[in-house]
Amino acid sequence: MASPFPAISPFLLTFFFFIFCICSVTQSSTIGVDSISRLIEIQDRERAPPSVQVSAARGVLRRLLPSHSSSFEFRIVSKERCGGESCFMISNHPSFSTHGSPEILISGVTGVEILAGLHWYLKYWCGSHISWDKTGGKQLFSVPKAGFLPRVQDAGVSIQRPVPWNYYQNAVTSSYSFAWWDWERWEKEIDWMALQGINLPLAFTGQESIWQKVFQNFNMSSSDLNDFFGGPAFLAWSRMGNLHGWGGPLPQNWFDQQLILQKKILTRMFELGMTPVLPAFSGNVPAALKYIFPSAKITRLGNWFTVQEDPRWCCTYLLDANDPLFIEIGKAFIEQQLKEYGRTGHIYNCDTFDENTPPVDDPEYITSLGAATFRGMQSGDSDAVWLMQGWLFSYDPFWRPPQMKALLHSVPVGRLVVLDLFAEAKPIWITSEQFYGVPYIWKVTFLFLFFYDMYNTFEMYGILDAIASGPVEAHTSVNSTMVGVGMSMEGIEQNPVVYDLMSEMAFRHNTIDVKAWIDLYSTRRYERSVPSIEDAWNILYHTVYNCTDGSYDKNRDVIVAFPDVDPYFISIPQLSMRGRHQCDRQPDSRRALLKETADSFDQPHLWYSTSEVIRALELFISSGDELSGSNTYSYDLVDLTRQALAKYANQLFLKVIEAYQLHDVHAVACHSQKFLDLVNDMDTLLACHEGFLLGPWLESAKQLALNKEQEKQFEWNARTQITMWFDNTEEDASLLRDYGRK
């Protein structure tokens, strides 16, 4: 296939190899897909008309590539055209040779499939790359001018989804990343979702306005609710029952603005053919409810890391699912959402038991709790399906097989879907015999999209091999109940390579050759093939993006941590001549190590050779002249340098402690100064790219305020969430300091 851009021809050859692998796989319906077939049929019937979806998809194209808005024609096709499944099809337009006519025809079952097909074409025929603005943004310079787009093979290409759903988001992403977003930013995110093929996004914005109306109907006053809702940056934890009131109260204009924003979000999602997942009642209630309904079974929960267990913020209240009031409130909440939004996708997220262990382990009792929780949804929507996180089955030893079966089987098969949050490292679908027959979504979350980004801290991290093979192995396993793939990170806008690969797995039927894929990735991301950059990315693939030690990852590096480590917890067990530095005056030195029992020091996690990563950084720097105009290159260069300097800071820190243990005042002063200089160097480095700046986060918070008082409150929320979480006292420091450090 001839192309006016020889530099991108490798994409075409590799792409055809990928297509052969995909299309050569015989599709077979899984047990899980069969069990949700009724819901899928309902959603297909209720989807927006084809004309609406095509119009919405064309809007994304105009925003993405306005110069080519006439180069593509979009069409909605039936599932029958796709072999009974969801798919997209790419072909040359019949009028391709006519001047001014569309060049490429992209068809899909929904607007999302159309845009996923557009993205696929731009990636593998035009060598382009799309990521968030903060991680370098779009690389579309490699797309030929209108009228010269590469042709596809005469037969065209048809790519099916192996499973129906591609899920996105985490309950706390709404606070760590989305807290201050306006419609302009949300529109960009929904565009990004559609291009990645995401059709099952969490939609939690604005729910406080729904709760306000529901609880007021249960005779609660505005002051009662002021104590219930957290501030704008802490709403995720208020919703989960971890905190109440912290950072609040919410001004009325916040309720009103967020509800308007949610309606815009849902409208656009529905227009594109997505199924937004709405919240459901989990039992978290205002304190006043126990006085209004004194006979209700309401339990006060324990303290969740608040300073001095202050009752103003801690120890929220949970309504027992078996209490008749639970179903009343659950029904009212679903009905209020339907009243406000006009429609629903019938899937509701509820995690009553996620970090709330049932008081009794009797399976019959657990079954009754699960059944009552579901009845609260079903009473408001007869077609409701409960979407539940499976994290509790990984971290809480309470959930042994009998208890797990009791909860999973408390709901009719097909009316409960579990998110397998640990699938890439500790897959529950294997140990639970495919969730004992319950459909689940294979999610890349904890080890490199949750803990690598745990609390939204910055770290280059991933397990690309697991992403490239895990979903395929799960889907093709015997008696598979898998119904989707997904990404559930606590914060976004980093590690774009992980998201790029994982998004493709929504359309992959075979394991990906990551080595070949990563070579294509670097060429797409920077517009051209640079051998030294390809070598650098291969190093990164085998180091920072190959964490197989099983450790949860969050950024534990000393340079981003609260400076309160007790030197007592650092030991010097052996003599060593390695690591000598000009600051050392003694001829012998001892290598500092951390005591294994050092509970007060969150130890840095190192799973790769730093010398190899430094070599990758050298290769990046040496390619600067060739790629100096690339914003994606600039982001990656800053990020990789930050990663290397952060690990070097850990070494400097240990030298300071070592010198302290040896009573070497000169070495303590010298190494300490070098550490402080490194802090300044990193500040200078991170100021080189907007993706690492604090200012936009703070300004976006203040821009939502209507007056000076709100501006002060919102900025306090923004600053506190990423630093201390709670104010320190001399007697009791905040246990959540650094919880959301960036």
C-alpha positions in Angstrom: 0.0 0.0 0.0 1.6 3.2 -1.2 1.8 6.1 1.2 3.2 9.6 0.8 4.7 9.2 4.3 7.4 6.5 4.1 8.3 7.0 7.8 5.0 5.4 8.8 5.0 2.4 6.5 6.1 0.1 9.4 2.7 0.8 11.0 0.9 -0.6 8.1 2.9 -3.9 8.0 2.6 -4.4 11.7 -1.1 -3.5 11.6 -1.9 -6.1 9.1 -0.2 -8.7 11.3 -2.3 -7.5 14.2 -5.5 -7.6 12.1 -4.8 -11.2 11.0 -4.4 -12.2 14.6 -7.7 -10.6 15.6 -9.8 -11.7 12.7 -8.5 -15.3 12.7 -10.0 -15.9 16.2 -13.4 -17.6 16.2 -15.8 -15.8 18.5 -17.7 -17.6 21.1 -20.2 -16.3 23.7 -19.1 -16.7 27.3 -21.3 -17.8 30.2 -21.0 -14.3 31.6 -22.1 -12.6 28.3 -25.1 -14.9 28.1 -26.2 -13.9 31.6 -26.3 -10.2 30.8 -27.9 -10.6 27.3 -31.2 -9.3 28.5 -29.6 -6.1 29.8 -27.7 -5.7 26.5 -30.9 -6.0 24.5 -32.6 -3.4 26.7 -29.7 -1.0 26.3 -29.6 -1.5 22.5 -33.3 -0.7 22.3 -32.9 2.4 24.4 -29.8 3.8 22.7 -29.9 7.2 21.0 -31.0 7.2 17.4 -28.3 6.5 14.8 -28.5 10.1 13.5 -27.8 11.4 17.0 -24.8 9.1 17.5 -23.3 10.0 14.1 -23.8 13.7 14.9 -22.1 13.3 18.3 -19.2 11.3 16.7 -18.7 14.0 14.0 -18.5 16.6 16.8 -15.6 14.6 18.3 -13.9 14.5 14.8 -14.3 18.3 14.4 -12.7 18.9 17.8 -9.9 16.4 17.2 -9.0 17.0 13.6 -11.0 19.9 12.1 -9.0 20.0 8.9 -10.2 16.5 8.1 -13.9 16.8 9.1 -14.9 16.1 5.5 -12.4 13.3 4.9 -14.4 10.7 6.9 -18.0 9.4 6.7 -19.5 7.7 9.7 -22.3 5.2 9.7 -24.2 3.3 12.4 -24.7 -0.4 11.5 -26.6 -3.2 13.1 -24.9 -6.0 15.2 -25.9 -8.4 12.5 -23.5 -6.7 10.1 -20.8 -7.4 12.8 -21.6 -11.1 13.3 -23.9 -10.4 16.2 -21.4 -8.5 18.3 -20.3 -4.9 18.6 -17.6 -3.9 16.1 -16.2 -1.1 13.9 -15.4 -1.4 10.2 -12.9 0.6 8.2 -13.0 0.8 4.5 -12.2 3.1 1.6 -15.2 5.3 0.8 -16.9 4.4 -2.5 -16.4 8.0 -3.7 -12.8 8.0 -2.7 -11.5 9.1 -6.1 -13.9 12.0 -6.5 -12.5 15.3 -5.6 -13.9 16.7 -2.3 -15.6 13.4 -1.4 -14.9 11.5 1.9 -11.9 9.3 1.7 -12.5 6.8 4.5 -15.8 5.2 5.6 -16.0 4.1 9.3 -19.0 2.2 10.5 -19.8 1.0 14.0 -22.6 -0.4 16.1 -22.5 2.8 18.2 -20.9 6.2 18.1 -18.2 4.8 20.5 -17.3 2.0 18.1 -17.2 4.6 15.2 -14.7 6.7 17.1 -12.7 3.7 18.3 -12.4 2.8 14.6 -11.3 6.4 13.8 -8.7 6.2 16.5 -7.5 2.8 15.2 -7.2 4.2 11.7 -5.3 7.2 12.8 -2.9 5.0 14.9 -2.2 2.3 12.5 -2.5 3.9 9.0 -1.4 7.5 9.9 1.0 6.8 12.8 -0.7 9.2 15.2 -1.0 9.3 19.0 -3.7 10.6 21.4 -3.2 11.2 25.1 -4.2 13.8 27.7 -3.0 17.4 27.3 -1.1 17.1 30.5 0.8 14.1 29.2 1.8 15.7 26.0 -1.5 15.8 24.2 -2.1 14.7 20.6 0.4 13.9 18.0 -1.5 14.3 14.7 1.3 15.9 12.6 1.9 12.5 11.0 -1.7 12.4 9.5 -1.5 13.2 5.8 -3.3 16.2 4.4 -6.9 15.9 3.5 -7.1 14.2 0.1 -4.1 12.1 0.7 -5.2 9.8 3.4 -3.8 6.2 3.2 -6.1 3.6 1.7 -7.0 0.4 3.5 -7.1 -3.0 1.7 -10.0 -3.4 -0.7 -11.9 -5.8 1.6 -11.7 -3.3 4.5 -11.2 -4.2 8.1 -13.8 -5.4 10.7 -12.8 -5.6 14.3 -15.2 -7.0 17.0 -15.1 -6.5 20.7 -14.2 -9.8 22.4 -16.5 -8.7 25.4 -19.3 -6.2 25.5 -18.0 -3.6 28.0 -15.0 -1.3 28.4 -15.2 0.2 31.9 -13.5 3.4 33.1 -12.9 5.3 36.3 -12.7 4.8 40.1 -14.9 6.2 42.8 -12.2 8.5 44.0 -11.0 9.7 40.6 -13.9 12.1 40.9 -12.0 13.9 43.7 -8.4 13.4 42.8 -8.7 14.4 39.2 -12.2 15.7 38.3 -12.9 17.8 41.4 -12.6 21.2 39.7 -13.5 20.3 36.1 -15.8 22.5 34.0 -17.8 21.4 31.0 -14.9 22.3 28.6 -12.6 19.8 30.4 -15.3 17.2 30.7 -16.0 17.4 27.0 -12.4 16.7 26.3 -12.4 13.7 28.6 -15.6 12.2 27.0 -14.0 12.6 23.6 -10.9 10.8 24.9 -13.1 8.0 26.4 -14.9 7.5 23.1 -11.7 7.4 21.0 -10.4 4.7 23.5 -13.6 2.6 23.0 -14.8 3.2 26.5 -18.6 2.5 26.7 -19.2 1.9 30.4 -17.9 5.0 32.3 -18.6 5.8 36.0 -20.8 9.0 36.2 -20.7 10.3 39.8 -20.7 14.1 39.3 -23.5 16.0 40.9 -24.9 13.3 43.1 -24.9 15.5 46.1 -27.7 17.5 44.6 -29.7 14.3 44.3 -29.0 13.4 47.9 -30.0 16.8 49.1 -33.4 16.5 47.5 -33.9 12.9 48.7 -32.9 13.5 52.3 -34.9 16.7 52.5 -37.9 14.5 51.7 -37.0 12.4 54.7 -37.4 15.6 56.9 -33.7 16.6 57.1 -32.8 20.2 57.2 -30.0 22.0 55.3 -27.9 22.2 58.5 -28.2 18.4 58.9 -26.8 18.0 55.4 -24.1 20.5 55.9 -22.6 18.1 58.4 -23.0 15.2 56.0 -21.4 16.4 52.8 -17.6 17.0 52.6 -15.9 19.8 50.8 -15.5 19.7 47.0 -12.1 18.0 47.1 -13.2 15.4 49.6 -16.6 14.3 48.2 -15.4 10.8 47.2 -14.6 10.0 50.9 -17.9 11.6 52.0 -19.8 9.4 49.6 -18.0 6.3 50.8 -18.7 7.0 54.5 -15.0 7.6 55.5 -15.6 11.2 56.5 -18.4 13.7 56.9 -18.3 17.4 56.8 -14.5 17.8 56.2 -13.8 20.7 53.9 -17.5 21.8 53.9 -20.1 23.0 54.0 -21.0 22.9 50.3 -22.5 26.2 49.1 -25.8 25.9 47.3 -24.4 27.0 44.0 -22.0 24.0 44.1 -25.0 21.7 44.3 -26.7 23.5 41.4 -23.6 23.9 39.2 -22.6 20.2 39.6 -26.1 19.0 38.7 -26.2 21.1 35.6 -22.7 19.7 34.7 -23.8 16.1 35.3 -26.7 16.5 33.0 -24.4 17.7 30.2 -22.0 14.8 30.9 -24.8 12.2 30.7 -26.4 13.8 27.6 -23.1 13.6 25.7 -22.4 10.0 26.9 -25.9 8.8 25.9 -25.5 10.6 22.5 -22.3 8.7 21.8 -24.0 5.3 22.7 -22.2 4.9 26.1 -23.8 3.4 29.2 -23.0 5.7 32.1 -22.9 3.9 35.5 -24.8 5.9 38.1 -24.5 5.7 41.9 -26.8 3.8 44.2 -27.6 3.9 47.9 -25.0 2.1 50.0 -26.3 2.8 53.4 -24.3 5.9 54.3 -26.6 8.3 56.0 -26.5 11.7 57.8 -26.3 11.6 61.6 -29.7 13.3 61.9 -31.5 10.3 60.4 -31.1 8.3 63.7 -33.0 11.0 65.5 -35.7 11.3 62.9 -36.1 7.5 62.7 -35.1 6.3 66.2 -36.1 2.7 65.6 -34.0 2.3 62.4 -31.0 0.1 62.6 -28.2 2.7 62.3 -24.6 1.9 63.3 -21.9 4.4 63.9 -18.7 3.3 62.2 -15.1 3.5 63.5 -12.6 6.2 63.0 -11.0 6.5 59.5 -7.6 8.2 60.1 -8.9 11.5 61.4 -6.9 13.6 63.8 -7.7 12.8 67.4 -10.8 10.9 66.2 -12.6 14.2 66.1 -16.4 13.4 66.0 -17.0 16.5 63.8 -15.4 14.6 60.9 -15.1 11.0 61.8 -17.2 8.0 62.5 -20.0 8.1 60.0 -23.4 6.3 60.2 -24.5 3.2 58.3 -28.1 2.1 57.8 -28.5 -1.6 58.0 -29.5 -3.0 54.6 -32.1 -5.2 56.3 -33.9 -2.2 57.7 -37.1 -1.4 55.7 -35.9 2.2 55.6 -32.9 1.1 53.5 -35.1 0.1 50.6 -37.2 3.3 50.9 -34.1 5.5 50.6 -32.6 3.4 47.9 -35.8 3.6 45.8 -36.1 7.3 46.4 -32.5 7.9 45.2 -32.9 5.9 42.0 -36.2 7.6 41.2 -34.8 11.0 41.9 -32.0 10.4 39.4 -34.5 9.2 36.8 -36.6 12.3 37.4 -33.6 14.6 37.0 -31.8 12.8 34.1 -34.8 11.5 32.2 -33.2 8.1 31.5 -30.6 5.6 32.8 -28.4 2.8 31.6 -29.7 0.5 34.3 -26.3 -0.1 35.8 -25.7 1.2 39.4 -22.5 1.2 41.4 -22.8 0.3 45.1 -20.0 -0.8 47.5 -21.7 -1.2 50.9 -19.2 -3.9 52.0 -16.0 -2.5 50.4 -14.4 -1.3 53.6 -17.2 -2.2 55.9 -17.0 -5.7 57.1 -20.4 -7.3 58.0 -20.8 -7.8 61.8 -21.7 -11.5 61.3 -20.1 -14.1 59.0 -23.2 -16.3 58.8 -23.8 -16.9 55.0 -27.6 -16.5 55.4 -27.2 -13.1 57.0 -24.8 -12.0 54.3 -27.2 -13.2 51.6 -30.0 -11.2 53.3 -27.8 -8.0 53.2 -26.9 -8.5 49.6 -30.5 -9.1 48.6 -31.7 -6.1 50.5 -29.1 -3.9 48.9 -30.2 -4.9 45.4 -33.9 -4.5 46.3 -33.1 -0.8 47.0 -32.0 -0.4 43.4 -34.6 -2.7 41.8 -37.5 -1.0 43.6 -36.5 2.2 41.8 -35.6 0.6 38.4 -37.0 -2.9 37.7 -34.2 -3.4 35.1 -31.4 -2.5 37.6 -28.0 -4.3 37.6 -25.7 -3.9 40.5 -22.0 -3.1 39.7 -19.8 -3.9 42.7 -16.1 -3.6 43.3 -14.3 -6.9 44.0 -11.6 -5.3 46.1 -13.1 -6.5 49.4 -12.4 -10.1 48.3 -8.7 -9.4 48.0 -7.9 -7.4 51.1 -10.4 -8.5 53.7 -9.9 -12.1 55.1 -13.5 -12.0 56.2 -14.5 -13.0 52.7 -13.9 -16.7 52.7 -15.6 -18.9 50.0 -18.8 -19.4 51.9 -19.2 -15.7 52.7 -18.2 -14.7 49.1 -20.7 -17.1 47.6 -23.4 -15.9 49.9 -23.0 -12.3 48.7 -22.5 -13.1 45.0 -25.5 -15.4 44.9 -27.8 -13.1 46.9 -28.7 -11.5 43.5 -30.1 -13.3 40.5 -27.4 -14.2 38.0 -27.0 -11.4 35.4 -28.2 -8.7 37.9 -24.8 -8.4 39.6 -21.5 -7.6 37.9 -18.2 -7.6 39.8 -15.1 -5.5 39.0 -12.1 -7.7 39.4 -9.8 -4.9 40.6 -6.7 -7.1 41.1 -6.9 -8.9 37.8 -3.4 -8.1 36.6 -1.6 -9.5 39.6 -4.0 -11.4 41.9 -7.0 -12.3 39.7 -10.0 -13.3 41.8 -11.6 -14.8 38.7 -9.1 -17.7 39.0 -9.3 -18.3 42.8 -13.1 -18.0 42.9 -13.8 -20.2 39.9 -14.9 -17.2 37.8 -16.7 -15.5 40.7 -18.8 -18.6 41.2 -20.7 -18.1 38.0 -21.2 -14.3 38.4 -20.2 -12.0 35.4 -17.2 -9.8 36.0 -15.0 -7.2 34.4 -11.3 -7.8 34.1 -9.7 -4.5 35.4 -6.3 -3.2 35.4 -6.2 -1.3 38.6 -4.2 -2.0 41.7 -0.6 -2.7 40.8 -0.2 -0.2 38.1 -3.3 1.9 37.6 -4.3 2.1 41.2 -1.3 1.7 43.4 1.2 3.1 40.9 -1.2 6.0 41.0 -2.4 5.4 44.5 -3.6 8.6 46.0 -2.8 10.2 42.6 1.0 10.3 43.3 3.4 10.5 40.4 5.5 7.5 39.5 6.5 5.8 36.2 5.1 2.3 36.7 3.4 -0.6 35.0 3.3 -4.2 34.0 2.8 -4.1 30.2 3.1 -7.8 29.7 0.2 -8.5 32.1 -1.9 -6.0 30.3 -1.1 -7.5 26.9 -2.0 -11.0 28.0 -4.3 -11.0 31.1 -7.6 -10.1 29.5 -7.1 -12.6 26.6 -6.3 -15.4 29.0 -9.4 -14.6 31.2 -11.7 -14.3 28.2 -10.6 -17.6 26.6 -10.5 -19.6 29.8 -12.9 -22.5 30.4 -16.4 -21.4 31.5 -15.4 -17.7 31.4 -17.8 -15.3 33.0 -15.9 -12.3 31.8 -18.0 -9.5 30.3 -15.7 -6.6 30.0 -12.3 -5.0 30.5 -11.6 -1.8 32.3 -9.3 0.8 33.9 -9.9 1.9 37.5 -7.2 4.3 38.6 -7.5 6.7 41.5 -6.1 9.6 39.4 -5.4 10.1 35.7 -3.1 12.1 33.4 0.1 10.2 33.7 1.8 7.0 32.4 0.1 7.4 28.9 1.7 4.2 27.6 -0.2 2.1 30.1 -3.6 3.6 29.1 -2.8 3.4 25.4 -2.1 -0.4 25.6 -5.0 -1.2 28.0 -7.5 0.7 25.8 -6.5 -1.5 22.9 -7.3 -4.7 24.9 -11.0 -3.8 24.5 -10.6 -4.9 20.9 -7.9 -7.5 21.1 -8.6 -11.2 20.8 -5.0 -12.4 21.0 -2.0 -11.6 23.2 0.0 -8.6 22.0 3.7 -8.8 21.2 4.7 -5.9 23.5 8.2 -5.5 22.0 6.7 -4.9 18.6 3.9 -2.7 20.0 6.3 -0.5 22.1 8.4 0.2 19.0 5.3 1.4 17.2 4.3 3.3 20.3 7.4 5.5 20.4 7.2 6.2 16.7 3.5 7.2 16.9 4.0 9.3 20.1 6.9 11.4 18.6 5.8 11.4 14.9 9.0 9.7 13.7 11.1 6.7 14.2 14.3 7.4 16.1 16.5 4.4 16.8 17.9 5.7 20.1 14.4 6.5 21.4 13.2 2.9 20.4 16.2 1.6 22.4 15.3 3.8 25.3 11.7 2.6 25.3 12.8 -1.0 25.2 14.8 -0.3 28.4 11.7 1.3 30.0 9.6 -1.7 29.0 11.9 -4.1 30.7 12.4 -1.9 33.8 9.9 0.7 35.1 7.1 -0.9 33.1 7.9 -4.5 34.2 7.2 -4.5 37.9 6.7 -8.2 38.7 7.7 -8.3 42.3 4.1 -8.3 43.5 4.5 -5.1 45.6 1.8 -2.6 45.7 3.2 0.6 44.3 2.7 4.2 45.3 5.3 6.9 45.2 7.2 6.3 48.4 10.3 8.3 47.3 11.7 10.4 50.2 11.8 13.6 48.2 8.0 13.7 48.0 7.4 12.5 51.5 6.6 14.4 54.7 10.0 15.0 56.4 9.5 13.2 59.7 11.5 10.0 59.5 13.1 9.0 62.8 16.8 8.1 62.1 16.5 5.3 64.7 14.7 3.3 62.0 17.7 3.3 59.7 20.4 0.7 60.4 24.0 0.3 59.2 24.6 -3.5 59.4 27.6 -3.9 57.2 30.8 -2.2 56.2 31.1 -1.2 52.6 33.4 0.8 50.4 30.8 1.3 47.8 28.9 4.6 47.3 31.8 6.8 48.5 31.2 10.5 47.9 33.3 13.6 48.2 31.3 14.6 51.3 32.7 11.6 53.1 35.9 12.3 55.1 36.4 8.9 56.6 38.2 6.2 54.5 35.6 3.6 55.3 31.8 3.9 55.2 28.8 1.7 56.0 26.0 1.1 53.6 22.7 2.3 55.2 19.7 0.0 55.1 16.2 0.3 56.3 15.1 -1.9 59.2 12.4 -4.3 58.2 10.3 -3.2 61.2 10.4 0.4 60.3 6.7 1.1 60.4 7.1 4.8 60.6 8.9 5.0 57.3 7.1 4.2 54.1 10.0 2.7 52.2 10.8 3.6 48.6 9.9 0.9 46.2 12.6 0.0 43.7 11.9 -2.9 41.3 14.5 -2.2 38.5 18.1 -1.3 37.9 18.5 2.5 38.2 21.6 2.3 36.0 19.5 0.9 33.1 16.9 3.7 33.5 19.7 6.3 33.5 20.9 4.8 30.3 17.4 5.2 28.9 17.5 8.8 30.0 20.8 9.4 28.3 19.3 8.1 25.1 16.3 10.4 25.5 18.6 13.4 26.0 20.8 12.5 23.0 17.6 12.6 20.8 16.7 16.1 21.9 17.8 17.8 18.6 15.6 15.4 16.6 12.5 15.7 18.8 12.8 19.1 20.4 9.5 20.3 18.8 7.5 17.4 20.2 5.4 18.1 23.2 4.9 14.4 23.9 8.7 14.0 23.9 9.0 17.0 26.3 6.6 15.5 28.7 8.3 12.1 28.7 11.8 13.7 29.0 10.7 15.6 32.1 8.9 12.6 33.6 11.8 10.2 33.1 14.3 12.8 34.5 12.0 13.3 37.5 11.9 9.5 38.0 15.7 9.2 37.9 16.2 12.1 40.3 13.6 10.9 42.7 15.5 7.5 43.0 18.8 9.4 43.4 17.3 11.4 46.2 16.6 8.2 48.1 20.4 7.4 47.9 21.3 10.9 49.2 18.8 10.6 52.0 20.4 7.3 53.2 23.8 9.0 53.1 22.5 11.7 55.4 21.2 9.1 57.8 24.4 7.1 57.6 26.5 10.2 58.4 24.1 11.0 61.3 24.6 7.5 62.7 28.4 7.9 62.4 28.3 11.4 64.1 29.9 12.9 61.0 28.7 16.5 61.1 30.5 17.5 57.9 29.0 14.7 55.9 25.5 15.3 57.3 25.7 19.0 56.2 27.2 18.2 52.8 24.7 15.4 51.9 21.8 17.4 53.3 22.8 20.4 51.1 23.0 18.2 48.1 19.5 16.9 48.9 18.1 20.4 49.2 19.8 21.4 46.0 18.2 18.4 44.3 14.8 19.6 45.5 15.4 23.0 43.8 16.6 21.2 40.7 13.4 19.1 40.5 11.3 22.2 41.0 13.1 23.8 38.1 12.7 20.6 36.0 9.0 20.2 36.7 8.3 23.8 35.9 9.3 22.9 32.3 6.0 21.2 31.5 2.4 22.2 32.4 1.6 18.6 33.3 3.6 18.9 36.5 2.5 22.3 37.7 0.5 23.1 40.8 -0.9 26.3 39.5 -3.5 24.9 37.2 -4.9 22.7 40.0 -5.3 25.7 42.3 -6.6 28.0 39.6 -9.2 25.5 38.4 -10.5 25.3 42.0 -10.8 29.1 42.4 -12.5 29.5 39.1 -15.5 27.6 40.3 -16.1 30.0 43.2 -18.7 32.8 43.0 -17.2 35.0 45.7 -14.0 35.5 47.8 -15.3 33.3 50.6 -15.8 30.4 48.3 -12.5 31.0 46.6 -10.8 30.7 49.9 -12.7 27.6 50.8 -12.1 25.9 47.4 -8.4 26.7 47.4 -8.1 25.4 50.9 -9.7 22.1 49.8 -7.3 21.9 46.8 -4.2 22.5 48.8 -5.2 20.3 51.8 -6.1 17.3 49.7 -2.7 17.1 48.1 -0.7 17.8 51.3 -1.9 17.2 54.8 -5.6 16.1 54.5 -6.0 17.1 58.1 -4.4 19.9 60.2 -1.6 18.6 62.4 -1.5 19.1 66.1 1.6 18.9 68.3 0.3 15.8 70.0 -1.2 14.0 67.0 0.0 14.4 63.5 -2.3 13.6 60.6 -2.1 10.0 59.6 -3.2 11.0 56.1 -0.4 13.4 55.5 1.0 12.7 52.0 -2.1 10.6 51.3 -2.7 12.6 48.1 0.7 14.0 47.6 1.6 15.0 44.1 
